[in-house]
Amino acid sequence: MQQRSPSLVDYTTLLVLSLIWGTSYILIKKGLVVFSPAQVAALRLGISALALAPLAIHHLRKIKWSDVPLLILVGITGTGLPSFLFPFAQTKLSSSLTGMLSGLTPLCTFIVAWLFFANRSVGQRQLLGVLLGLVGAVVLAYAAPGDVGQTTQLGYAGFIVLACFCYATSSNIVATNFKNTSSLTITVTSFFLVGLPALIWALTAGAVVQRAGSEGATGWWALGYVATLAIFSTVLASIIFFKMVQRTGAVFASTVSYLIPLVALVWGLLDGEGLAAAQIPAIVLILIGVFLSRRK
């Protein structure tokens, strides 16, 4: 499929994706009320695999064996590792902060494309954009209100940055190697290959059913939040995202991260999370950095 300039449909798709993915962080927070970070991650991956199971046999037949390692890598970087990194980070960070830090994804996409995918078109504006974005991220994490201390917040913010680099790697792999492969095939195969082991662990050693049952109604509500996270924020949104990557390229598709922080911030404020004055210019710095990094 040949990439083209973004249309009104593509921009509308970005808005829808931002609403879905921006809600992810508050859903993770609600899941962590009952489950451990590993349980939230395994449930998210496992439910995703279960939702895709009816399609798995059909779409697995469409891929070549030589593509399996790359598809596993897409699954690991696109959802596997981030599914663990975000809940772990949110044991110390607010959902709004993690959502705002996810705005670094376009910067990470540019860096990964430049380092590993032979995209060498870099100028002073782009370098300045990367620098501003990184400075904004440090200020954003350091100034965030919380009880764990600035040093701890900065350390746990590193897990979010790592997750952003994972997303960047996944989108670049898809844009470079799977332009002519159905987005549904990419999602079904990559997620099923990493989600099935997670599902097996969640139902056995992970003991998620027992954990949910032991907490009564609160446990089942938490399971519902994680199931919503899996079906909408993982399966549905990823199908849409990969399709947009194929049409418009990895860098444009990753600009969904312009709006995700705003959606996450609104959810956090509605849930009683605080916002420090210094965080406002910090998020502006990140967005300016993302903008400059995309200038030719």
C-alpha positions as CSV (number, residue, x, y, z in Angstrom):
1,M,0.0,0.0,0.0
2,Q,1.5,3.4,-1.1
3,Q,1.7,6.0,1.6
4,R,-0.1,9.3,0.9
5,S,-0.6,12.7,2.5
6,P,-3.0,12.7,5.5
7,S,-6.6,13.4,4.7
8,L,-9.5,14.6,6.9
9,V,-10.3,11.0,7.6
10,D,-6.8,10.5,8.9
11,Y,-7.0,13.5,11.2
12,T,-10.4,12.3,12.5
13,T,-8.9,8.9,13.1
14,L,-6.1,10.6,15.2
15,L,-8.8,12.2,17.3
16,V,-10.6,8.9,18.0
17,L,-7.4,7.2,18.8
18,S,-6.4,9.9,21.2
19,L,-9.7,9.5,23.1
20,I,-9.2,5.7,23.3
21,W,-5.5,5.7,24.2
22,G,-5.8,8.7,26.4
23,T,-8.3,6.8,28.6
24,S,-5.9,3.9,28.9
25,Y,-4.0,5.4,31.9
26,I,-7.0,5.9,34.1
27,L,-8.1,2.3,33.3
28,I,-4.7,1.0,34.3
29,K,-5.0,3.0,37.6
30,K,-8.4,1.5,38.3
31,G,-7.0,-2.0,37.6
32,L,-4.1,-1.5,40.0
33,V,-6.6,-1.0,42.8
34,V,-6.9,-4.8,42.9
35,F,-4.3,-6.3,40.7
36,S,-0.5,-6.2,40.7
37,P,1.3,-4.5,37.7
38,A,2.2,-7.9,36.3
39,Q,-1.4,-9.1,36.7
40,V,-2.7,-6.0,34.9
41,A,-0.2,-6.5,32.1
42,A,-0.9,-10.3,31.7
43,L,-4.7,-9.7,31.8
44,R,-4.4,-7.0,29.2
45,L,-2.3,-9.2,26.9
46,G,-4.3,-12.3,27.6
47,I,-7.7,-10.8,27.1
48,S,-6.4,-9.3,23.8
49,A,-5.3,-12.7,22.6
50,L,-8.6,-14.2,23.7
51,A,-10.6,-11.6,21.8
52,L,-8.5,-12.2,18.7
53,A,-8.5,-16.0,18.9
54,P,-11.5,-16.5,16.5
55,L,-9.4,-14.7,13.8
56,A,-6.0,-16.1,14.7
57,I,-6.1,-19.4,12.7
58,H,-7.3,-17.6,9.6
59,H,-4.7,-14.8,9.7
60,L,-1.8,-17.0,10.9
61,R,-2.2,-18.8,7.6
62,K,-1.5,-15.6,5.7
63,I,1.9,-14.9,7.1
64,K,5.2,-16.4,6.0
65,W,7.3,-18.2,8.5
66,S,10.1,-15.8,7.7
67,D,7.9,-13.0,9.0
68,V,7.2,-14.6,12.4
69,P,10.2,-13.2,14.2
70,L,9.4,-9.7,13.1
71,L,5.8,-10.1,14.0
72,I,6.7,-11.3,17.5
73,L,9.0,-8.3,17.8
74,V,6.1,-6.0,16.8
75,G,3.9,-7.7,19.4
76,I,6.6,-7.4,22.1
77,T,7.5,-3.7,21.4
78,G,4.0,-2.6,20.4
79,T,2.1,-4.0,23.4
80,G,4.0,-6.6,25.3
81,L,6.7,-4.6,27.1
82,P,4.6,-1.4,27.4
83,S,1.8,-3.4,29.0
84,F,4.2,-4.2,31.9
85,L,6.1,-0.8,31.9
86,F,3.0,1.4,32.3
87,P,1.4,-0.3,35.3
88,F,4.7,-0.7,37.0
89,A,5.4,3.1,36.5
90,Q,1.9,3.9,37.8
91,T,2.6,2.4,41.1
92,K,4.5,5.6,41.8
93,L,3.3,8.0,39.2
94,S,-0.2,9.5,38.5
95,S,-2.2,8.4,35.5
96,S,-2.2,11.9,34.1
97,L,1.6,12.2,34.4
98,T,2.2,8.8,32.6
99,G,-0.3,9.9,29.9
100,M,1.5,13.3,29.5
101,L,4.9,11.6,29.3
102,S,3.5,9.3,26.5
103,G,3.6,12.5,24.4
104,L,7.3,11.6,23.8
105,T,6.4,8.8,21.4
106,P,6.8,10.9,18.3
107,L,10.2,12.1,19.4
108,C,11.2,8.5,20.1
109,T,9.8,7.5,16.7
110,F,12.1,10.1,15.0
111,I,15.1,9.0,17.0
112,V,14.5,5.3,16.2
113,A,13.9,6.0,12.5
114,W,17.2,8.0,12.4
115,L,19.3,5.5,14.3
116,F,18.0,2.2,12.9
117,F,15.8,2.7,9.8
118,A,18.2,4.8,7.6
119,N,16.2,8.0,7.9
120,R,19.1,10.4,7.9
121,S,17.2,13.6,7.0
122,V,18.0,15.5,10.2
123,G,18.5,19.3,10.6
124,Q,19.0,21.8,13.3
125,R,15.3,22.3,13.9
126,Q,14.8,18.5,14.5
127,L,17.8,18.3,16.9
128,L,16.4,21.3,18.8
129,G,13.0,19.6,18.9
130,V,14.5,16.5,20.5
131,L,16.4,18.6,23.0
132,L,13.3,20.6,24.0
133,G,11.2,17.5,24.3
134,L,13.6,15.8,26.6
135,V,14.0,18.9,28.8
136,G,10.2,19.2,28.9
137,A,9.9,15.5,30.0
138,V,12.4,16.0,32.8
139,V,10.6,19.1,34.1
140,L,7.2,17.4,33.8
141,A,8.3,14.5,35.9
142,Y,10.3,16.5,38.4
143,A,7.5,19.1,39.0
144,A,4.7,16.6,39.3
145,P,2.8,16.7,42.6
146,G,3.1,13.5,44.6
147,D,4.3,11.8,47.8
148,V,7.2,9.7,46.4
149,G,9.8,12.4,45.9
150,Q,11.2,14.0,42.7
151,T,14.1,11.5,42.3
152,T,11.7,8.5,42.5
153,Q,9.4,10.2,40.0
154,L,12.2,10.8,37.6
155,G,13.3,7.2,37.9
156,Y,9.9,5.8,37.3
157,A,9.4,8.2,34.4
158,G,12.2,6.4,32.7
159,F,10.0,3.3,32.4
160,I,7.5,5.5,30.4
161,V,10.3,6.7,28.1
162,L,11.3,3.1,27.5
163,A,7.7,2.3,26.6
164,C,7.7,5.2,24.2
165,F,10.8,3.8,22.5
166,C,9.0,0.4,22.3
167,Y,6.1,2.0,20.5
168,A,8.5,3.8,18.2
169,T,10.2,0.6,17.3
170,S,7.0,-1.2,16.6
171,S,5.6,1.5,14.3
172,N,8.8,1.8,12.4
173,I,9.0,-2.0,11.8
174,V,5.4,-2.0,10.5
175,A,6.0,1.0,8.2
176,T,9.2,-0.5,6.9
177,N,8.4,-4.2,6.6
178,F,4.6,-4.7,6.4
179,K,3.3,-2.0,4.0
180,N,1.4,-4.5,2.0
181,T,0.2,-6.6,4.9
182,S,-3.3,-6.2,6.2
183,S,-3.4,-4.2,9.5
184,L,-5.8,-6.8,10.9
185,T,-3.3,-9.6,10.1
186,I,-0.5,-7.7,11.8
187,T,-2.6,-7.1,14.9
188,V,-4.0,-10.6,15.2
189,T,-0.7,-12.4,14.6
190,S,1.6,-10.2,16.6
191,F,-0.8,-9.8,19.6
192,F,-1.8,-13.5,19.6
193,L,1.8,-14.6,19.6
194,V,2.7,-12.6,22.7
195,G,-0.8,-12.7,24.3
196,L,-1.3,-16.4,24.5
197,P,1.6,-17.1,26.9
198,A,0.4,-14.2,29.0
199,L,-3.1,-15.6,29.1
200,I,-1.8,-19.0,30.2
201,W,0.2,-17.4,33.0
202,A,-2.7,-15.2,34.1
203,L,-5.0,-18.1,34.5
204,T,-2.4,-20.3,36.3
205,A,0.5,-18.9,38.2
206,G,-0.9,-15.4,37.9
207,A,-4.0,-16.3,39.8
208,V,-6.0,-13.3,38.5
209,V,-9.4,-15.0,38.8
210,Q,-8.8,-15.9,42.4
211,R,-7.6,-12.3,43.1
212,A,-10.7,-10.8,41.4
213,G,-13.0,-13.1,43.3
214,S,-11.3,-12.4,46.7
215,E,-12.1,-8.7,46.4
216,G,-15.8,-9.1,45.7
217,A,-17.5,-6.5,43.5
218,T,-14.4,-4.3,43.6
219,G,-12.4,-7.1,42.1
220,W,-14.8,-7.7,39.2
221,W,-15.0,-4.0,38.5
222,A,-11.2,-3.9,38.3
223,L,-11.3,-6.9,35.9
224,G,-13.9,-5.0,33.8
225,Y,-11.6,-2.0,33.6
226,V,-8.7,-4.1,32.4
227,A,-10.9,-5.9,29.9
228,T,-12.0,-2.6,28.5
229,L,-8.3,-1.6,28.3
230,A,-7.5,-4.8,26.4
231,I,-10.4,-4.8,23.9
232,F,-10.5,-1.1,23.1
233,S,-7.1,0.4,23.9
234,T,-5.1,-2.6,22.7
235,V,-7.0,-4.6,20.1
236,L,-9.3,-2.1,18.4
237,A,-7.0,0.9,18.6
238,S,-4.0,-1.0,17.4
239,I,-5.8,-2.2,14.3
240,I,-6.8,1.4,13.5
241,F,-3.3,2.6,14.3
242,F,-1.4,0.0,12.1
243,K,-3.8,0.8,9.2
244,M,-2.9,4.5,9.5
245,V,0.8,3.7,9.7
246,Q,0.5,1.9,6.4
247,R,-1.4,4.8,4.8
248,T,0.5,7.8,6.1
249,G,3.8,6.6,7.6
250,A,5.1,6.0,11.2
251,V,5.8,9.6,12.0
252,F,2.4,11.1,11.2
253,A,0.6,8.2,12.8
254,S,2.6,8.7,16.0
255,T,1.3,12.3,16.3
256,V,-1.7,10.8,18.0
257,S,0.5,11.5,21.0
258,Y,-0.2,15.2,20.7
259,L,-3.7,14.7,22.0
260,I,-3.2,11.7,24.3
261,P,-1.6,13.7,27.1
262,L,-4.5,16.1,27.1
263,V,-7.1,13.3,27.4
264,A,-5.1,11.6,30.1
265,L,-4.8,15.0,32.0
266,V,-8.5,15.6,31.9
267,W,-9.2,12.0,33.2
268,G,-6.6,12.5,36.0
269,L,-8.1,15.8,37.1
270,L,-11.6,14.3,37.1
271,D,-10.2,11.6,39.3
272,G,-8.7,14.0,41.8
273,E,-5.1,14.1,40.7
274,G,-3.1,17.3,41.0
275,L,-1.4,19.5,38.4
276,A,1.6,21.7,39.3
277,A,2.0,25.0,37.5
278,A,5.4,24.1,36.2
279,Q,4.0,21.1,34.4
280,I,2.0,23.3,32.0
281,P,5.1,24.9,30.3
282,A,6.7,21.4,30.4
283,I,4.0,19.8,28.3
284,V,4.1,22.8,26.0
285,L,7.9,22.2,25.6
286,I,7.3,18.5,24.7
287,L,4.7,19.4,22.1
288,I,6.9,22.1,20.6
289,G,9.7,19.6,20.5
290,V,7.5,17.1,18.7
291,F,6.5,19.7,16.2
292,L,10.1,20.8,15.5
293,S,11.3,17.2,15.2
294,R,8.9,16.6,12.4
295,R,9.9,19.7,10.3
296,K,11.8,18.9,7.1
